[in-house]
Amino acid sequence: MSRALCRTMVVVAATSVVVMSSATAQTNEPPPVFTRARLASSYEEPGGKLYVRLKLLPRSKLPFATQTFRLPDRSLLADIPDGSWVKFTSKHIDGENTLMSIHTVAECKRFQPCD
């Protein structure tokens, strides 16, 4: 084989590997990770941005930390009163932790497994 033909085959092979790996990465998106917390409070800033404060459980790799999350839609907290136990998912969007989903759950008893 000529040297030019070998280079062309190597480039084609490398390109197909990159295309296949990016296609695989898009289809194998991991399932969402739910985190348990207690709803501490929610508030609205003067600019109209909504925020929620969640007290995370120690299993979240932080010892009883309270974190603030941006709330994209007020309807996510429609029937959830302050102090409720919740499970939620979040993403880092535009430099802020943003709440993607939230729902109430039963209280996690100390020293007992929680789903």
C-alpha positions as CSV (number, residue, x, y, z in Angstrom):
1,M,0.0,0.0,0.0
2,S,1.1,3.5,-0.6
3,R,1.9,5.8,2.3
4,A,-0.9,8.2,1.4
5,L,-3.5,5.4,1.3
6,C,-2.3,4.3,4.8
7,R,-2.6,7.8,6.2
8,T,-6.1,8.1,4.7
9,M,-7.2,4.8,6.3
10,V,-5.8,5.9,9.7
11,V,-7.6,9.2,9.5
12,V,-10.9,7.5,8.5
13,A,-10.6,5.0,11.3
14,A,-9.8,7.6,13.9
15,T,-12.7,9.8,12.8
16,S,-15.2,6.9,13.0
17,V,-14.0,6.0,16.5
18,V,-14.6,9.6,17.6
19,V,-18.0,9.7,16.0
20,M,-19.0,6.4,17.5
21,S,-17.8,7.3,21.0
22,S,-19.7,10.7,21.0
23,A,-22.8,8.9,19.8
24,T,-22.5,6.3,22.6
25,A,-22.0,9.1,25.1
26,Q,-25.2,10.8,24.1
27,T,-27.3,7.6,24.3
28,N,-25.9,6.3,27.6
29,E,-26.9,9.3,29.8
30,P,-26.8,8.2,33.4
31,P,-30.0,8.2,35.4
32,P,-30.7,11.2,37.6
33,V,-29.3,11.1,41.2
34,F,-31.9,11.9,43.9
35,T,-30.7,13.5,47.1
36,R,-32.6,13.6,50.4
37,A,-33.0,16.8,52.3
38,R,-35.4,18.8,54.4
39,L,-37.0,21.9,52.9
40,A,-35.8,24.8,55.0
41,S,-37.4,27.8,53.2
42,S,-38.0,29.4,49.9
43,Y,-37.7,33.1,48.9
44,E,-37.7,35.5,46.0
45,E,-35.0,38.1,45.3
46,P,-36.0,41.6,44.2
47,G,-35.0,40.8,40.6
48,G,-37.7,38.0,40.5
49,K,-35.4,35.0,40.9
50,L,-36.8,32.2,43.1
51,Y,-34.6,30.3,45.5
52,V,-35.1,27.3,47.8
53,R,-32.9,26.4,50.8
54,L,-32.5,22.6,51.5
55,K,-30.9,21.1,54.5
56,L,-29.0,18.1,53.1
57,L,-28.6,14.9,55.1
58,P,-25.1,13.7,56.2
59,R,-25.1,11.0,53.6
60,S,-24.7,13.7,50.9
61,K,-21.0,13.9,51.8
62,L,-21.6,17.1,53.6
63,P,-22.4,17.1,57.4
64,F,-25.9,18.7,57.7
65,A,-25.2,21.5,55.2
66,T,-27.9,23.9,54.1
67,Q,-27.6,24.8,50.4
68,T,-29.4,27.2,48.2
69,F,-30.8,26.2,44.8
70,R,-32.3,28.3,42.1
71,L,-36.0,27.5,41.5
72,P,-36.8,27.8,37.8
73,D,-40.6,27.3,38.3
74,R,-42.7,28.1,41.4
75,S,-45.0,25.2,40.6
76,L,-42.2,22.7,41.7
77,L,-42.9,23.7,45.3
78,A,-46.7,24.0,44.9
79,D,-47.8,21.6,47.7
80,I,-44.6,21.2,49.7
81,P,-44.6,23.1,53.0
82,D,-41.4,24.2,54.8
83,G,-40.0,21.4,57.0
84,S,-41.0,18.6,54.7
85,W,-38.6,15.8,53.8
86,V,-37.9,15.8,50.1
87,K,-35.9,14.1,47.3
88,F,-34.6,16.3,44.6
89,T,-32.3,16.5,41.5
90,S,-30.3,19.5,40.5
91,K,-28.0,20.7,37.7
92,H,-25.4,23.5,37.6
93,I,-26.9,26.0,35.1
94,D,-25.6,29.5,34.4
95,G,-23.3,29.4,37.4
96,E,-26.0,28.4,39.9
97,N,-27.2,25.1,41.4
98,T,-30.7,24.8,39.8
99,L,-33.4,22.5,41.1
100,M,-34.7,20.2,38.4
101,S,-37.2,18.1,40.3
102,I,-38.5,17.8,43.8
103,H,-41.1,15.6,45.6
104,T,-42.0,14.8,49.2
105,V,-40.9,11.5,50.8
106,A,-41.2,9.9,54.2
107,E,-38.7,10.9,56.9
108,C,-35.5,8.9,56.9
109,K,-35.1,7.4,60.4
110,R,-31.7,7.6,61.9
111,F,-29.5,4.4,61.7
112,Q,-32.0,2.8,59.3
113,P,-31.7,2.3,55.6
114,C,-33.5,4.8,53.3
115,D,-34.4,3.5,49.9
